[in-house]
Amino acid sequence: MMQHISDNGYRRAIRQRFLAVDSSNVMDALDEIGRPNQALHADFDPIVSTGAKIAGFAYTIRGQMTPYEGTGDPEKMRACNSISEDEVSVWSGDGRGICYFGELIALGMKERGCTGAVVDGGVRDVRWIAMHEFPVFARYRTPVQSIGRWRVTAHQVPVYMCGATSDFVIVNPGDFLLGDEDGLVVIPVGCMEQVLSKAEELTQKEVQIRADIAKGLSLADALAKYGHV
């Protein structure tokens, strides 16, 4: 039975287990249980190719394009100041060419234990974010700030993100996100433990297949022995 999602020890243990599996195995596990449309669009890309994974519970932030007066976005600051350990900030909105966040927000989130960001829009200060080793997947990079153009309208609400095999993937607060060199997958919290266990089984099978092939087993014999993986 799934423990309470707010248990810090439980969340940390789940995150460490997800870090040990690949997004491809997680997606295969989701296919097995009838959730085939959980991958995010291929446009989401690490802003710096360091090999670092994105792994954490979704903390959602939603915004929209709208002109406004002033020098800041108080709702964005409230949203960013409420994130906590083992969470990934998930940014959704209709921005076009607009930066949703940059170095200083990334630093503030990292200080609070945030493990990365997934941005259905733009980011800037890429070089500096990389220096702080804060993993970010985003749709694009841009020097254009959001102030006066795009503002946060809500946080910790369900959001739509562009999907790989469907127009959109719904991300709910508390869902789990895993991203690596192959892409990003959203694991609904209701089936998270089931998917994680299946992904771990697939991972162990692949470890054994690689070991057998290294010892001389042919690909045909490996497929006959283990089946498709």
C-alpha contacts under 8 A as a table, 3 or more apart, distances in Angstrom:
res1	aa1	res2	aa2	distance
2	M	5	I	7.80
2	M	193	E	6.97
3	Q	7	D	7.42
3	Q	10	Y	7.04
4	H	7	D	5.68
4	H	10	Y	7.89
5	I	8	N	7.99
5	I	10	Y	7.34
5	I	11	R	6.68
5	I	174	G	7.42
6	S	10	Y	7.98
6	S	11	R	7.23
7	D	10	Y	5.29
7	D	11	R	6.18
8	N	11	R	5.11
8	N	12	R	6.09
8	N	85	E	7.94
9	G	12	R	5.20
9	G	13	A	6.21
10	Y	13	A	5.18
10	Y	14	I	6.19
11	R	14	I	5.16
11	R	15	R	6.15
11	R	86	D	6.85
12	R	15	R	5.14
12	R	16	Q	6.29
12	R	86	D	6.46
13	A	16	Q	5.20
13	A	17	R	6.34
14	I	17	R	5.18
14	I	18	F	6.30
15	R	18	F	5.13
15	R	19	L	6.24
15	R	55	A	6.33
15	R	56	G	6.04
15	R	86	D	7.18
16	Q	19	L	5.10
16	Q	20	A	6.72
17	R	20	A	5.36
17	R	21	V	7.15
17	R	196	L	7.76
18	F	21	V	5.46
18	F	22	D	7.88
18	F	55	A	6.97
18	F	178	L	7.27
18	F	196	L	6.88
19	L	22	D	7.65
19	L	53	K	7.21
19	L	55	A	6.58
19	L	178	L	7.93
21	V	25	N	6.91
21	V	26	V	7.39
21	V	199	A	6.66
21	V	200	E	6.44
21	V	203	T	6.38
22	D	25	N	5.43
22	D	26	V	6.46
22	D	180	D	7.17
22	D	199	A	7.93
22	D	203	T	7.76
23	S	26	V	4.96
23	S	27	M	6.08
23	S	178	L	6.26
23	S	179	G	6.29
23	S	180	D	6.46
23	S	182	D	6.66
23	S	183	G	6.85
23	S	184	L	6.79
23	S	185	V	6.39
24	S	27	M	5.09
24	S	28	D	6.21
24	S	182	D	6.94
25	N	28	D	4.96
25	N	29	A	6.18
25	N	199	A	5.10
25	N	200	E	7.97
25	N	202	L	6.30
25	N	203	T	6.85
26	V	29	A	5.04
26	V	30	L	6.27
26	V	185	V	7.55
26	V	195	V	6.54
26	V	196	L	6.89
26	V	198	K	7.68
26	V	199	A	5.05
27	M	30	L	4.96
27	M	31	D	6.20
27	M	36	P	7.56
27	M	38	Q	7.43
27	M	39	A	7.27
27	M	185	V	6.81
28	D	31	D	5.01
28	D	32	E	6.35
28	D	199	A	7.52
29	A	32	E	5.07
29	A	33	I	6.67
29	A	195	V	5.47
29	A	196	L	7.82
29	A	198	K	5.60
29	A	199	A	5.71
30	L	33	I	5.35
30	L	34	G	6.35
30	L	35	R	5.01
30	L	36	P	6.11
30	L	38	Q	7.62
30	L	187	I	7.90
30	L	195	V	6.19
31	D	34	G	5.19
31	D	35	R	5.34
31	D	36	P	4.75
32	E	35	R	7.49
35	R	38	Q	6.57
37	N	163	G	7.31
37	N	164	A	7.28
37	N	165	T	5.66
37	N	166	S	6.11
37	N	169	V	7.10
38	Q	163	G	7.29
38	Q	164	A	7.87
38	Q	169	V	6.19
38	Q	185	V	5.73
38	Q	186	V	5.32
38	Q	187	I	6.95
39	A	163	G	6.00
39	A	164	A	5.46
39	A	165	T	7.19
39	A	169	V	7.52
39	A	183	G	7.56
39	A	184	L	5.77
39	A	185	V	4.36
39	A	186	V	6.23
40	L	44	F	7.20
40	L	161	M	7.02
40	L	162	C	5.94
40	L	163	G	4.19
40	L	164	A	4.94
40	L	168	F	7.98
40	L	169	V	6.88
40	L	183	G	7.30
40	L	184	L	5.45
40	L	185	V	6.04
40	L	186	V	7.42
41	H	44	F	6.00
41	H	162	C	5.52
41	H	163	G	4.47
41	H	164	A	3.97
41	H	165	T	7.71
41	H	184	L	7.87
42	A	45	D	7.14
42	A	164	A	6.30
42	A	183	G	6.70
43	D	138	A	7.66
43	D	139	R	5.30
43	D	140	Y	7.96
44	F	118	V	7.92
44	F	119	V	7.73
44	F	120	D	7.44
44	F	137	F	5.61
44	F	138	A	4.93
44	F	139	R	4.66
44	F	140	Y	7.87
44	F	183	G	7.34
44	F	184	L	7.58
45	D	137	F	4.92
45	D	138	A	5.53
45	D	139	R	6.43
45	D	183	G	7.37
46	P	49	S	5.91
46	P	135	P	7.23
46	P	136	V	5.67
46	P	137	F	4.29
46	P	138	A	6.54
47	I	126	V	6.75
47	I	135	P	7.87
47	I	136	V	5.97
47	I	137	F	5.94
47	I	138	A	6.56
47	I	141	R	7.81
48	V	126	V	7.54
48	V	130	A	6.38
48	V	135	P	7.81
48	V	136	V	7.77
49	S	52	A	7.74
51	G	180	D	7.08
51	G	181	E	6.80
52	A	135	P	6.38
52	A	180	D	7.02
53	K	135	P	7.06
53	K	178	L	7.20
53	K	179	G	5.54
53	K	180	D	4.89
53	K	181	E	7.94
54	I	88	V	7.61
54	I	115	T	7.02
54	I	116	G	5.99
54	I	117	A	7.59
54	I	135	P	6.35
54	I	136	V	7.44
54	I	137	F	7.97
54	I	177	L	7.09
54	I	178	L	5.42
54	I	179	G	4.69
54	I	180	D	6.57
55	A	86	D	7.89
55	A	87	E	7.95
55	A	88	V	7.00
55	A	115	T	6.88
55	A	116	G	7.55
55	A	176	F	7.35
55	A	177	L	5.59
55	A	178	L	4.63
55	A	179	G	6.50
56	G	86	D	5.22
56	G	87	E	4.70
56	G	88	V	5.05
56	G	115	T	6.48
56	G	116	G	7.85
56	G	176	F	5.67
56	G	177	L	5.63
56	G	178	L	6.97
57	F	86	D	6.33
57	F	87	E	4.46
57	F	88	V	5.66
57	F	173	P	7.50
57	F	174	G	5.12
57	F	175	D	5.57
57	F	176	F	4.42
57	F	177	L	6.25
58	A	87	E	5.77
58	A	88	V	5.15
58	A	89	S	6.18
58	A	90	V	6.21
58	A	171	V	7.38
58	A	172	N	7.00
58	A	173	P	5.16
58	A	174	G	4.98
58	A	175	D	5.28
58	A	176	F	5.75
58	A	177	L	6.51
59	Y	83	I	6.77
59	Y	87	E	6.05
59	Y	88	V	5.78
59	Y	89	S	4.84
59	Y	90	V	5.82
59	Y	155	H	7.67
59	Y	156	Q	5.93
59	Y	173	P	5.38
59	Y	174	G	6.74
60	T	89	S	5.90
60	T	90	V	4.66
60	T	91	W	6.18
60	T	92	S	7.65
60	T	155	H	5.49
60	T	156	Q	4.79
60	T	157	V	6.23
60	T	158	P	7.13
60	T	159	V	6.94
60	T	171	V	7.66
60	T	172	N	7.29
60	T	173	P	5.88
61	I	79	A	7.04
61	I	89	S	7.07
61	I	90	V	5.91
61	I	91	W	4.90
61	I	92	S	6.18
61	I	152	V	7.05
61	I	154	A	6.12
61	I	155	H	4.28
61	I	156	Q	6.29
61	I	157	V	7.40
61	I	159	V	7.81
62	R	91	W	5.96
62	R	92	S	4.77
62	R	93	G	5.63
62	R	152	V	5.72
62	R	153	T	5.86
62	R	154	A	5.29
62	R	155	H	5.91
62	R	157	V	7.80
62	R	159	V	6.80
63	G	91	W	7.80
63	G	92	S	6.29
63	G	93	G	4.70
63	G	94	D	7.19
63	G	150	W	6.80
63	G	151	R	5.33
63	G	152	V	3.94
63	G	153	T	4.93
63	G	154	A	6.83
64	Q	93	G	5.15
64	Q	94	D	5.32
64	Q	95	G	6.40
64	Q	150	W	5.50
64	Q	151	R	5.79
64	Q	152	V	6.60
64	Q	153	T	6.95
65	M	93	G	7.73
65	M	94	D	6.14
65	M	95	G	5.70
65	M	149	R	5.84
65	M	150	W	4.28
65	M	151	R	6.64
66	T	148	G	7.48
66	T	149	R	5.44
66	T	150	W	5.42
66	T	151	R	6.92
67	P	148	G	5.24
67	P	149	R	4.82
67	P	150	W	6.96
68	Y	147	I	8.00
68	Y	148	G	4.86
68	Y	149	R	6.75
69	E	148	G	6.01
70	G	147	I	7.86
70	G	148	G	7.02
71	T	147	I	6.50
71	T	148	G	7.47
72	G	147	I	5.94
72	G	148	G	7.95
73	D	76	K	5.39
73	D	77	M	6.62
73	D	147	I	6.92
73	D	151	R	6.28
73	D	152	V	7.21
74	P	77	M	5.09
74	P	78	R	6.27
75	E	78	R	5.03
75	E	79	A	6.15
75	E	151	R	7.80
75	E	152	V	5.84
75	E	153	T	6.85
75	E	154	A	7.51
76	K	79	A	5.10
76	K	80	C	6.12
76	K	151	R	7.13
76	K	152	V	5.23
76	K	153	T	7.99
77	M	80	C	5.12
77	M	81	N	6.03
78	R	81	N	5.26
78	R	82	S	6.53
79	A	82	S	5.54
79	A	83	I	7.11
79	A	154	A	7.81
79	A	155	H	5.94
80	C	83	I	5.86
80	C	105	I	7.32
80	C	108	G	7.62
80	C	109	M	6.53
81	N	108	G	7.76
81	N	109	M	7.45
81	N	112	R	7.98
83	I	87	E	6.99
83	I	89	S	7.65
83	I	109	M	6.88
83	I	112	R	6.69
83	I	113	G	7.91
83	I	114	C	6.74
84	S	87	E	6.05
84	S	112	R	5.48
84	S	113	G	5.61
84	S	114	C	5.93
85	E	112	R	6.25
85	E	113	G	3.96
85	E	114	C	5.29
85	E	115	T	7.37
86	D	113	G	6.22
86	D	114	C	5.74
86	D	115	T	5.80
87	E	113	G	7.38
87	E	114	C	5.05
87	E	115	T	5.89
87	E	116	G	7.59
88	V	114	C	5.80
88	V	115	T	5.50
88	V	116	G	5.06
88	V	117	A	5.34
88	V	118	V	7.17
88	V	177	L	7.41
89	S	114	C	7.22
89	S	116	G	6.48
89	S	117	A	4.68
89	S	118	V	6.27
90	V	117	A	5.93
90	V	118	V	4.89
90	V	119	V	6.02
90	V	120	D	7.93
91	W	100	Y	7.58
91	W	117	A	7.57
91	W	118	V	6.19
91	W	119	V	4.68
91	W	120	D	5.87
91	W	121	G	7.55
92	S	119	V	6.60
92	S	120	D	5.25
92	S	121	G	7.20
92	S	159	V	6.38
92	S	160	Y	6.75
92	S	161	M	6.44
93	G	120	D	6.76
93	G	121	G	7.04
94	D	121	G	7.64
95	G	98	I	5.44
95	G	99	C	7.92
95	G	100	Y	7.93
95	G	121	G	6.16
95	G	122	G	7.79
95	G	150	W	6.70
96	R	121	G	7.33
97	G	121	G	7.67
97	G	122	G	6.59
97	G	140	Y	7.93
97	G	142	T	6.19
97	G	144	V	6.88
98	I	121	G	7.10
98	I	122	G	5.67
98	I	123	V	7.69
98	I	142	T	6.46
98	I	143	P	7.82
98	I	144	V	5.38
98	I	145	Q	6.10
98	I	146	S	5.80
98	I	149	R	7.81
98	I	150	W	7.34
99	C	102	G	7.26
99	C	121	G	7.02
99	C	122	G	4.40
99	C	123	V	4.57
99	C	124	R	6.09
99	C	141	R	7.32
99	C	142	T	5.91
99	C	143	P	6.89
99	C	144	V	5.72
99	C	145	Q	5.18
99	C	146	S	5.60
100	Y	119	V	7.64
100	Y	121	G	6.67
100	Y	122	G	5.70
100	Y	123	V	5.78
100	Y	145	Q	7.44
100	Y	146	S	6.09
100	Y	150	W	7.76
101	F	105	I	6.20
101	F	106	A	7.35
101	F	122	G	7.58
101	F	123	V	5.46
101	F	124	R	6.82
101	F	145	Q	7.96
101	F	146	S	7.80
102	G	105	I	5.86
102	G	106	A	6.22
102	G	123	V	5.76
102	G	124	R	4.99
102	G	125	D	5.37
102	G	126	V	7.53
102	G	129	I	7.47
103	E	106	A	5.06
103	E	107	L	6.12
103	E	124	R	7.36
103	E	125	D	5.47
103	E	126	V	7.51
103	E	128	W	6.23
103	E	129	I	5.34
104	L	107	L	5.05
104	L	108	G	6.21
105	I	108	G	5.02
105	I	109	M	6.13
106	A	109	M	5.19
106	A	110	K	6.09
106	A	129	I	6.98
106	A	134	F	7.09
107	L	110	K	5.04
107	L	111	E	6.20
107	L	129	I	7.92
107	L	132	H	7.53
108	G	111	E	5.19
108	G	112	R	6.63
109	M	112	R	5.17
109	M	113	G	6.61
109	M	114	C	5.26
110	K	113	G	5.13
110	K	114	C	4.88
110	K	115	T	6.61
110	K	116	G	7.61
110	K	134	F	7.16
111	E	114	C	7.26
115	T	134	F	7.17
115	T	135	P	7.33
116	G	134	F	5.78
116	G	135	P	4.88
116	G	136	V	5.62
117	A	135	P	6.62
117	A	136	V	4.77
117	A	137	F	6.34
118	V	136	V	5.90
118	V	137	F	4.86
118	V	138	A	5.87
119	V	122	G	6.69
119	V	123	V	7.66
119	V	136	V	7.57
119	V	137	F	6.17
119	V	138	A	4.51
119	V	139	R	6.55
120	D	138	A	6.03
120	D	139	R	5.65
120	D	161	M	6.37
120	D	162	C	7.22
121	G	138	A	6.19
121	G	139	R	5.19
121	G	140	Y	6.21
122	G	138	A	6.21
122	G	139	R	6.07
122	G	140	Y	4.78
122	G	141	R	5.01
122	G	142	T	5.95
123	V	126	V	7.21
123	V	138	A	6.93
123	V	140	Y	6.76
123	V	141	R	5.02
123	V	142	T	6.02
123	V	143	P	7.84
124	R	141	R	5.76
124	R	142	T	5.56
124	R	143	P	5.66
124	R	144	V	7.89
125	D	128	W	5.46
125	D	129	I	6.18
125	D	143	P	7.88
126	V	129	I	5.17
126	V	130	A	6.16
126	V	141	R	7.82
127	R	130	A	5.21
127	R	131	M	6.41
128	W	131	M	4.99
128	W	132	H	6.49
129	I	132	H	5.19
129	I	133	E	6.51
129	I	134	F	5.95
129	I	135	P	8.00
130	A	133	E	5.01
130	A	134	F	6.24
130	A	135	P	7.47
131	M	134	F	7.89
138	A	141	R	7.55
145	Q	149	R	7.86
146	S	149	R	5.20
146	S	150	W	4.87
146	S	151	R	6.79
147	I	150	W	6.33
147	I	151	R	7.18
148	G	151	R	7.77
152	V	155	H	7.85
154	A	157	V	6.88
156	Q	172	N	7.77
156	Q	173	P	5.53
157	V	172	N	6.56
157	V	173	P	6.33
158	P	170	I	6.60
158	P	171	V	5.64
158	P	172	N	4.40
158	P	173	P	6.44
159	V	170	I	5.68
159	V	171	V	5.37
159	V	172	N	6.59
160	Y	168	F	5.78
160	Y	169	V	5.66
160	Y	170	I	4.71
160	Y	171	V	6.31
161	M	168	F	5.30
161	M	169	V	5.19
161	M	170	I	6.33
161	M	171	V	7.11
162	C	166	S	7.78
162	C	167	D	5.87
162	C	168	F	4.54
162	C	169	V	6.20
163	G	166	S	5.07
163	G	167	D	5.24
163	G	168	F	4.55
163	G	169	V	5.28
164	A	167	D	7.38
166	S	169	V	7.12
169	V	186	V	7.89
171	V	175	D	6.56
171	V	186	V	7.00
171	V	188	P	7.71
172	N	175	D	5.62
172	N	188	P	7.59
174	G	189	V	6.29
175	D	186	V	6.86
175	D	187	I	5.82
175	D	188	P	4.77
175	D	189	V	4.54
175	D	192	M	7.84
176	F	186	V	5.88
176	F	187	I	4.99
176	F	188	P	6.45
176	F	189	V	6.44
176	F	192	M	7.29
177	L	184	L	7.00
177	L	185	V	5.79
177	L	186	V	4.75
177	L	187	I	6.16
178	L	184	L	5.70
178	L	185	V	5.41
178	L	186	V	6.74
178	L	187	I	7.94
179	G	182	D	7.42
179	G	183	G	5.39
179	G	184	L	4.13
179	G	185	V	6.33
180	D	183	G	5.47
180	D	184	L	6.69
187	I	191	C	7.22
187	I	192	M	5.83
187	I	195	V	7.65
188	P	191	C	5.80
188	P	192	M	5.91
189	V	192	M	4.83
189	V	193	E	7.95
190	G	193	E	7.98
191	C	194	Q	5.38
191	C	195	V	6.13
192	M	195	V	5.24
192	M	196	L	6.05
193	E	196	L	5.04
193	E	197	S	6.13
194	Q	197	S	5.34
194	Q	198	K	6.35
195	V	198	K	5.19
195	V	199	A	6.07
196	L	199	A	5.05
196	L	200	E	6.15
197	S	200	E	5.12
197	S	201	E	6.34
198	K	201	E	5.08
198	K	202	L	6.31
199	A	202	L	5.08
199	A	203	T	6.10
200	E	203	T	4.96
200	E	204	Q	6.26
201	E	204	Q	5.25
201	E	205	K	6.29
202	L	205	K	5.07
202	L	206	E	6.24
202	L	229	V	7.51
203	T	206	E	5.15
203	T	207	V	6.28
204	Q	207	V	5.02
204	Q	208	Q	6.38
205	K	208	Q	5.21
205	K	209	I	6.23
205	K	226	Y	7.85
206	E	209	I	4.95
206	E	210	R	6.11
206	E	229	V	7.48
207	V	210	R	5.31
207	V	211	A	6.29
208	Q	211	A	5.04
208	Q	212	D	6.17
209	I	212	D	5.12
209	I	213	I	6.12
209	I	222	A	6.70
209	I	226	Y	7.68
210	R	213	I	5.16
210	R	214	A	6.06
211	A	214	A	5.09
211	A	215	K	6.39
212	D	215	K	5.05
212	D	216	G	6.56
212	D	217	L	5.52
212	D	222	A	7.73
213	I	216	G	5.06
213	I	217	L	4.45
213	I	218	S	6.25
213	I	219	L	7.17
213	I	222	A	7.36
214	A	217	L	7.12
217	L	221	D	6.38
217	L	222	A	6.44
218	S	221	D	5.19
218	S	222	A	6.10
219	L	222	A	4.93
219	L	223	L	6.16
220	A	223	L	5.22
220	A	224	A	6.24
221	D	224	A	4.96
221	D	225	K	6.04
222	A	225	K	5.06
222	A	226	Y	5.88
222	A	227	G	7.44
223	L	226	Y	5.28
223	L	227	G	4.67
223	L	228	H	6.06
224	A	227	G	5.65
226	Y	229	V	7.75
